[in-house]
Amino acid sequence: MSRRFLFVLLAFFLPVCQALLPPQPVPVPWSDGERLVYKISWKGLIVGQQIIEAHRSGSGWHYTGRIDNSGLAGLVGFSMNVNSYTRDDLYTRWFRRELTIPSEGKRVLTAVVDKETKVRFVWVDGSVYKFSSSQTSVLDDASVLYYVRVHPGPQELWFINFPKLVSAPLRSLGTKALSTSLGRLPARGYLFDGDGTRIEVWYSTGKERLPLRIFFGQKWGGFTAELIRVERAR
């Protein structure tokens, strides 16, 4: 009788205990502290370097991206800073992008994802625009690069933008050899293209699936980033 009672208790409480455990991190092909350094071009001009870092944050990740303004970017007044925090499933939970375009000015986009996605956009003249969406499985400029490193299959993606979220299918561009600063490497390409937002990324086919070449374009223009160096946390 006591054994049967113990079995019933275990059968009841084990699923409850498992539900209370913190979510397990998704296995990823990059290391905590990985630092990717890119040569970045804007409108055909090499304006400097872009640095993207990934750091573990709870059961998710914190990605940062910035353009080194010590080169031409600083001279012409082009700058971009990105901060992205993800959930354990690698989707965005908080995002901020500060972008300054020469002769236009600074614009800031912030998104908070909880029970809904809330986006706030500050235009160059200080005007503030807001919207919200019930879609919460969303990605941003940085998180999309890492999400596809783990989930490269065909799927519909939602991207944080203004004046609304952008939805489009992730399409495979096949495989080709790329000449890079790391050597000539086989790479597989993917494309997200919808409603004024185009993101094309070519990943190495090795186990790290490094984003070797990135094209990111929106209505304000676009830039191309080519990986020149990978640095590890010490």
N, C-alpha and C positions, 0 to 999 in steps of 0.2 A: 504494500500500500504506500509506504513512504517513498519507494523508488518511483512509483507511478506519479506521485505528487511532485517529486523533484523533476521528473521529465516534463510534466505539464508546465511547471514554473520556468524551466529553461526554454521550452518552446515558445512561451509567451514573452519572456523578457529579452531573449537574445536578439530578435528583430528590433526591439525598442532600443537596446543598447547600441546596436549598429547604426541606427538612425541618428543617435545622439553624437556619434563620433564625428570629428571634423572631416570635411571632404578631403579625399586624397588628391594630391597634385597630379595633373595629367603628365605622363612621361613626355619629355621634350628632347629634341636633338641638340640643344644648346646648353651651355653651362651658366650657372649663376655668376654674373659679372662679365659676361661676354660683351666685347666692345668691337663694333664694326665701323671701320673708317672708309669713307667713300670720297671719290672725286666727283664733284657736283657741277653740272652745267645747266645754265638757264638761258633760254633763247639762243642756244648755240655757243655761248661763252662759258669758259671754265671760271667759275666765280670763287672756288675754294673747296673746302672739305666739309662733309657732313659726318657727324659722329652719332651713332645709335648704340645705346646700351640697354642691357636687360638685367634686372635684379629681382630676385625672389622677394615677394611681398605677401606674407601670409600664405594662403594656398594658391594665390595667383601671382601675377608679375607686375613689375613697374618698369615701363619702357621710357626712355628719354631720347630725344633727338634734337640736335642743334647744328647750326651752320657756323663754322669757324669764320668770324668776321675779320680776321687779320689780313685777308687777301682782297681780291677784287670785290667780293660781296660787301665788305665794309666800305669800300670806296664809293660804290654805286648806291649804297643804302639798302641792300637786300638782306633780310634776316628772317629766320624762322626758328622757333622753339616749340617743342612738342613734349607733353607729359601725358602718359597713358597708364592707368591702373586697370588690371583685369581681374575677373573672377577666376575661380578654380577651373572653369570650362574654357578659359582663354578669351571669352567675350569681354568687351569693355564694361567697366563700371564707373569710370571717371576719366574725362579727357579734356585737355586744354591745348589749343594751338594759337600761338601769336605769330602773325605773319606780316612783315612789312615789305611792300612792293615799291621800288623806286618811282618817284614822281606821283605816287598814289596815296601812300600812307599806311598806317597800321590797322589791322583788323584782328579781332580776337573771337575765337569760338570756344565755348565751354559746354560740356555735356555731362549730365549726371544721370546714371542709370540705376533705378531701383525697381519699383513696381511699374514704372513707365520710364521712358526716355525723355528727359527735359533738356532742351538745347537753348543756349543764349548766345546771340551773335552781336558783336559791337562793330559797327561799320566805321570807316575812316573818319567820318565827321562826328563820331560819338553817338550816333543813333543806335538804339538798342532794339533788337527784334528777338522774339521768343516763340517757341512752339514745343509741343509735346506729342509723343506717339506711344501707343500701347505696345509697340514692338520693342523688346528688351534684349534680344540676341543680336547685338549690333557690334560693329567694328569701326576702328578709326585709322588715321594715317599710319600709326605705328603698329597697333595690335593686328591689323590685317596681314602684315608681313610675317608675323610669327604664327598666327592662326593657320595660315596656308602651309607653313613649314610642317605642321602636324596633321592638317586635314586638307590634302591637296585634291580630293576627289570632286567631281561635278556636284554643284550645289548652288542654292540661291543664297546670296549674301546681302546683308543690310549694312549700309555705310553711313556714318554720321556726316551730315553736310547741312548746308542752309540754302534755301528756305524749308527744306524737308529732308527726311531720310531718303537715301537713294538705294533702290533695290535692283539687282542684276545678277544673272548667273555667272559663276566662275567657269571660264572656258579654258581648256588645255590648248596650248599652242604647239605642242609636240616637243621634240628634242633636237638640239643642234649644238655644235661646238662653239664656245665663246673664247676669244682671245682676251685674257684678263691679266692684271698685274700678278696674279697668283699662278699664271700659266694658262695654257690652252685646256679648257675643261668642258666636258659634256654638261649640258644644262637643259632643264625642262622648264618651259615657259607657261605662265598662266595670265589670263586677262579678265579684269573686271571692268566693264564699260557700260555705264548707264547714266542718262540724264545729266550730261555735262561733266561727269567724273570718269576718268580713264586711268586705271592702274595696271601696268604691265610689269611683271616680275619674272626674272629668270633665276631659277635655283640650281645649285650644283646637285648632281645626282648621287653624291656620296651620302654617308649616314648623317652628316651635319646639315645637309640641305641648306647651304648658305645662300642668301639672296645676293647673287653676283651682280645683277644689273636691274635697276628700278627706273621705270618711267612713271611719273605721277603728273597728271594733267587735269586742270579744272578750267573754268571760264576765265580765270585771271591769268592763265598761262600754264606752263608746265616746266618740269625740270627732269634731268636724267642723272642718276647716281650710279657710279661704277665702283665696285668694291676694290680697294687697294691693299687693305691690311685687316687682319683679325687679331685682336688682343685678348688675352685671358686674364681673369682676376688672379692676383698674386696672393 
